[in-house]
């Protein structure tokens, strides 16, 4: 079997329309004082009023069978943190317009589709078994993280605790938990993808997990890896999947010893940013996100524009910022993200080489787990500061003038 070199990231795409299977079309965020259960009832009460207005000809005076189209379907409540209360469901756009004027509704956003995008294979190599030694590790990024100079990258040195006692929630496509890289430390924790099993059928989540905590490819070799599946085998997911995952993490995270890896990027979204901010502040959980593979300013996208999360860009073996990596002031630091080998699906031994800020981000999550195993941090921001303080400074080469607005910091284990 051949390993494939793939450029990969996750981007937000179009919204679901009202007829897109049974997936929710919108997320309704309620004002902080509104109980989410009462909010569910409010929606149905408003629907009855709206339905009455249809019969009087005030709204949608002509058109198809509006009664069946407009009826809200698949209502699900999502509530976490101190005041993040929302209801997801399938709604007709005209009813959404009616709802948005209600004083108890803060705002409404469409349910977005997430998708993994990849370029065609550039080259192939034979599949190799994972090595047991960390001298000249197969994931070159490991050695780069523990050495200040790029000409010293022949061995990965790390703290003996290796992230023990830290939970890493990986919100992705799942994990091949039977892979020998994980040694029983990977758990299929939750699955929010409809009509698909909890296992990883796409590979992205397994690759990410291997970088974070694989025995050969990983930074924190003793960390607990918890799969929270939000992407299907084609790399597709949704805003609703993400919100459900955050609600789950909030319930089951270990206080002061949990961290979230979220390797995705997309258009600016107040809903996504509010949900992530609530998770970091109300549950004290650090969240790390990929900067994106857009080769422009990461501040133009969510969630990398969110000051409450930690965005990571990608670098090459030569300490150059990858041509595809987003840059700018919202990227806190950079990490190896090109030619990265890690665990894969299909067997207990398969590996794959991938490119992307999706590969850079888990390197930093691994370092975060190392730090959290040694010390308790009062807040996510304290951990973020520690990571930038120990980073290697002024070694990166940027591909254009983006350096003027970027942080020249390369991830380091400290």
C-alpha positions in Angstrom: 0.0 0.0 0.0 1.3 3.5 -0.8 1.3 6.5 1.4 0.1 9.7 -0.3 1.3 13.2 0.1 -1.8 15.4 0.5 -2.4 19.1 1.1 -5.3 19.3 3.5 -7.3 21.7 5.5 -10.9 22.2 6.6 -13.1 25.1 5.3 -16.6 26.2 5.9 -18.8 26.0 2.8 -22.4 26.8 1.9 -25.2 26.6 4.3 -27.8 23.8 4.3 -31.0 24.8 2.5 -34.4 23.9 3.8 -34.7 20.7 1.8 -31.2 19.3 2.6 -32.1 15.9 4.1 -32.9 16.1 7.8 -30.0 18.4 8.8 -30.9 21.5 10.7 -30.9 24.7 8.6 -30.4 27.3 11.3 -29.2 27.8 14.8 -31.2 30.2 17.0 -29.2 31.8 19.8 -31.3 33.1 22.7 -30.6 36.2 24.8 -28.7 35.3 28.0 -31.7 35.5 30.2 -33.8 33.0 28.2 -33.9 29.4 29.4 -33.2 27.1 26.5 -36.2 24.9 27.3 -38.5 27.9 27.4 -36.8 29.0 24.1 -37.9 25.8 22.5 -41.5 26.5 23.5 -41.2 30.1 22.3 -40.3 28.9 18.8 -43.4 26.7 18.6 -45.6 29.5 20.0 -44.2 31.9 17.4 -44.8 29.3 14.7 -48.5 29.0 15.6 -48.8 32.8 15.4 -47.0 32.9 12.1 -49.1 30.1 10.7 -52.2 32.1 11.6 -50.8 35.0 9.7 -50.4 32.9 6.6 -54.0 32.0 6.6 -54.9 35.7 6.7 -52.7 36.4 3.8 -50.3 38.6 5.7 -47.2 36.5 4.9 -46.4 34.3 1.9 -49.7 35.1 0.2 -48.8 32.9 -2.7 -46.5 30.0 -3.3 -46.3 26.2 -2.7 -47.7 24.4 0.3 -46.4 26.8 2.8 -47.9 25.1 5.9 -45.8 21.9 5.4 -42.7 23.9 4.3 -42.6 26.3 7.2 -43.3 23.9 10.1 -40.1 23.8 12.2 -38.6 20.3 12.3 -35.9 18.4 14.2 -35.7 20.9 17.1 -32.7 20.2 19.3 -31.6 22.3 22.3 -27.9 23.1 22.9 -26.8 24.7 26.2 -23.4 25.1 27.8 -21.4 27.6 29.8 -23.1 30.3 31.8 -25.3 31.7 29.0 -24.9 29.9 25.7 -28.5 28.7 24.9 -29.6 27.8 21.4 -32.1 25.7 19.5 -31.2 24.0 16.2 -33.7 22.9 13.6 -35.0 22.9 10.1 -36.8 26.2 9.4 -38.2 28.0 6.4 -36.3 31.2 5.7 -39.4 33.4 6.0 -40.2 32.0 9.5 -36.6 32.8 10.4 -37.2 36.4 9.3 -40.2 36.5 11.6 -38.3 35.1 14.6 -35.4 37.5 14.3 -37.5 40.4 15.5 -38.3 38.8 18.8 -36.6 40.4 21.8 -35.7 37.1 23.4 -33.7 36.0 20.3 -30.2 37.4 20.1 -29.4 36.3 16.6 -29.8 33.5 14.1 -27.2 31.9 11.9 -27.4 29.3 9.1 -26.0 25.9 9.7 -22.8 25.7 7.8 -21.2 22.7 6.1 -17.6 21.9 6.9 -15.5 20.1 4.3 -12.0 18.7 4.0 -10.3 19.9 0.8 -7.2 18.3 -0.7 -5.0 18.6 -3.7 -4.2 15.7 -6.0 -1.4 13.4 -4.9 2.1 14.8 -5.6 4.1 11.6 -4.9 3.9 8.2 -3.3 6.1 6.2 -1.0 5.9 2.7 0.5 3.9 2.4 3.7 6.4 2.0 6.6 6.0 0.6 10.1 6.3 3.1 12.9 9.7 3.3 14.6 10.2 2.8 18.3 13.2 5.2 18.7 12.9 8.9 18.8 16.3 9.5 17.4 15.8 11.0 13.9 12.0 10.6 14.3 9.9 10.0 11.2 7.9 13.1 12.0 10.6 15.7 11.5 8.4 18.2 13.3 9.1 16.5 16.7 12.8 17.2 16.6 12.2 20.7 15.4 10.0 21.4 18.4 12.7 20.5 21.0 15.7 22.2 19.3 16.2 25.9 18.9 18.2 25.6 15.6 17.1 23.8 12.5 20.5 22.2 12.0 20.1 20.3 15.3 17.0 18.4 14.4 18.1 14.8 14.8 16.4 13.9 18.1 13.2 14.7 19.9 13.7 15.4 23.6 10.6 15.8 25.8 9.5 15.7 29.5 9.2 12.3 30.9 5.5 12.9 31.9 4.7 13.1 28.2 1.3 14.6 28.8 0.1 12.0 31.3 -3.1 12.9 33.0 -4.2 15.3 30.3 -7.3 14.8 28.2 -7.1 16.0 24.6 -10.5 16.3 22.9 -10.1 15.9 19.2 -13.1 17.4 17.3 -12.6 15.8 13.9 -13.4 12.7 11.8 -12.8 10.2 14.5 -9.7 8.2 15.5 -8.4 4.7 14.5 -8.2 3.7 18.1 -6.8 0.3 17.3 -3.7 1.8 15.7 -0.6 0.7 17.6 0.5 4.4 17.9 -2.1 4.9 20.6 -1.6 1.9 22.9 -5.1 2.0 24.3 -5.0 5.7 25.1 -7.4 6.7 22.3 -11.1 6.6 23.1 -14.2 6.9 20.8 -15.9 9.4 23.1 -18.8 10.8 21.1 -20.2 10.8 17.6 -22.4 13.7 16.2 -22.4 12.6 12.6 -25.7 11.2 11.4 -25.8 7.8 9.6 -22.2 7.0 10.2 -20.4 4.9 12.8 -18.1 6.5 15.3 -14.9 5.1 13.7 -12.6 7.3 11.5 -13.5 6.6 7.9 -11.6 9.6 6.4 -8.3 9.6 8.2 -7.9 13.2 9.1 -8.7 12.8 12.8 -6.4 9.8 13.1 -3.5 11.8 11.6 -4.2 14.7 13.9 -4.3 12.4 16.9 -1.1 10.7 15.9 0.7 14.1 15.9 -0.7 15.0 19.3 -0.1 11.7 21.1 1.2 8.9 19.0 4.0 6.8 20.5 6.2 7.4 17.4 4.8 10.4 15.7 3.4 12.3 18.7 4.4 15.1 20.9 2.6 14.0 24.2 3.0 10.2 24.2 1.1 9.6 27.4 -1.9 11.9 26.8 -5.4 10.6 26.7 -6.9 11.1 23.2 -10.7 11.5 23.1 -12.4 11.4 19.7 -15.5 13.7 19.4 -16.6 13.0 15.8 -18.0 16.0 13.9 -16.9 15.2 10.3 -18.0 12.3 8.1 -16.0 10.1 5.8 -16.0 12.8 3.1 -14.8 15.5 5.5 -18.2 17.1 5.8 -19.7 18.4 9.1 -21.7 21.4 10.3 -22.0 24.2 12.8 -24.5 22.1 14.7 -22.1 19.2 14.9 -19.5 21.6 16.4 -21.9 23.1 18.9 -23.0 19.6 20.0 -19.4 18.6 20.4 -18.6 21.7 22.6 -21.7 20.9 24.8 -20.3 17.4 25.2 -16.8 18.5 26.1 -18.2 20.9 28.7 -20.0 18.1 30.4 -17.1 15.6 30.5 -13.9 17.6 30.5 -11.4 17.1 33.4 -11.1 20.4 35.2 -7.8 22.0 34.5 -6.5 19.0 32.6 -8.4 19.2 29.3 -7.7 20.8 25.9 -9.4 21.0 22.6 -7.9 20.5 19.1 -10.0 22.0 16.3 -8.3 21.9 13.0 -10.7 23.9 10.9 -11.2 27.3 9.4 -14.0 29.2 7.6 -15.9 32.5 7.1 -16.4 34.8 10.1 -19.1 33.5 12.4 -20.4 35.2 15.5 -22.1 32.0 16.6 -19.0 29.9 16.3 -16.9 32.5 18.1 -19.4 33.0 20.9 -19.6 29.2 21.5 -15.8 28.8 21.6 -15.4 31.8 23.9 -18.0 30.4 26.2 -16.1 27.1 26.3 -12.8 28.7 27.2 -14.2 31.1 29.8 -16.9 29.1 31.5 -15.1 25.7 31.5 -11.5 27.0 31.5 -10.6 24.8 28.5 -7.9 26.0 26.1 -8.8 25.7 22.4 -6.3 25.4 19.6 -7.3 26.0 16.0 -5.5 25.9 12.7 -4.9 29.3 11.1 -6.2 28.1 7.7 -4.7 27.3 4.3 -5.8 30.5 2.6 -2.4 32.1 2.3 -3.8 35.4 3.5 -4.7 37.1 6.7 -6.1 34.7 9.3 -8.0 37.6 11.0 -10.4 37.4 8.0 -11.7 34.0 9.2 -13.3 32.2 12.1 -12.3 30.8 14.5 -8.8 32.1 14.1 -10.0 35.7 14.5 -11.2 34.9 18.0 -8.9 36.2 20.7 -10.0 33.5 23.2 -8.5 30.7 21.1 -5.0 30.0 20.0 -4.4 29.9 16.2 -1.4 28.1 14.7 0.2 28.5 11.3 2.4 26.1 9.3 6.1 25.9 8.5 8.5 23.9 6.3 11.6 21.9 7.2 13.6 25.0 6.3 11.8 27.2 8.8 9.9 29.0 6.1 6.2 29.8 6.6 4.4 27.4 4.3 3.1 29.1 1.1 -0.5 27.9 1.9 -0.5 29.0 5.5 -2.6 32.0 6.7 -0.6 34.6 8.5 -1.2 37.9 10.3 -1.6 39.1 13.9 -4.2 36.5 14.8 -1.7 33.7 14.3 -0.1 33.3 17.7 2.8 31.1 16.5 3.8 28.6 13.9 4.6 24.9 13.9 5.7 22.2 11.5 2.9 21.6 9.0 4.5 20.4 5.8 5.6 16.8 4.9 4.2 15.6 8.3 4.0 11.8 8.7 1.5 10.4 11.2 -0.9 7.5 11.9 -3.6 6.6 9.3 -6.7 4.4 8.9 -6.9 1.0 7.3 -4.7 -1.0 9.6 -2.9 -0.8 13.0 0.3 0.3 11.3 -0.5 2.5 8.4 0.9 6.0 8.2 0.4 9.0 5.8 2.2 12.2 4.9 0.1 15.3 4.9 0.4 19.1 4.5 -1.7 21.8 6.2 -2.2 24.0 9.2 -4.4 21.1 10.3 -1.1 19.3 10.9 0.7 22.3 12.5 -2.0 22.9 15.1 -1.8 19.4 16.8 2.0 19.9 17.3 1.1 22.8 19.6 -1.7 21.0 21.3 0.8 18.3 22.1 3.1 20.9 23.7 0.2 22.3 25.6 -0.5 18.8 27.0 3.2 18.5 28.1 2.9 21.8 29.9 -0.4 21.0 31.5 0.9 17.7 32.8 3.7 19.6 34.7 1.8 22.6 35.9 -1.7 23.9 36.5 -2.8 27.1 34.7 -5.4 29.5 36.1 -6.8 30.2 32.6 -6.4 29.4 29.0 -4.7 32.7 28.4 -2.0 31.8 31.0 -1.2 28.7 29.0 -1.3 30.6 25.7 1.3 33.1 27.2 3.5 30.2 28.4 3.6 28.8 24.9 4.6 32.1 23.2 7.1 32.8 26.0 9.0 29.5 25.3 8.7 29.7 21.5 11.8 30.1 19.3 12.0 33.7 18.2 12.9 35.4 14.9 13.9 32.2 13.0 11.1 32.1 10.5 11.2 33.3 6.9 7.9 34.7 5.6 7.1 34.4 1.9 5.9 38.0 1.5 5.3 41.2 3.4 3.0 39.4 5.8 5.9 39.3 8.3 5.2 43.0 9.1 1.9 42.0 10.7 2.9 38.5 12.0 4.5 37.0 15.0 7.9 35.5 14.2 7.5 32.6 16.7 8.1 28.9 16.1 6.7 26.4 18.6 9.1 24.9 21.1 8.7 22.4 23.9 10.5 24.6 26.4 
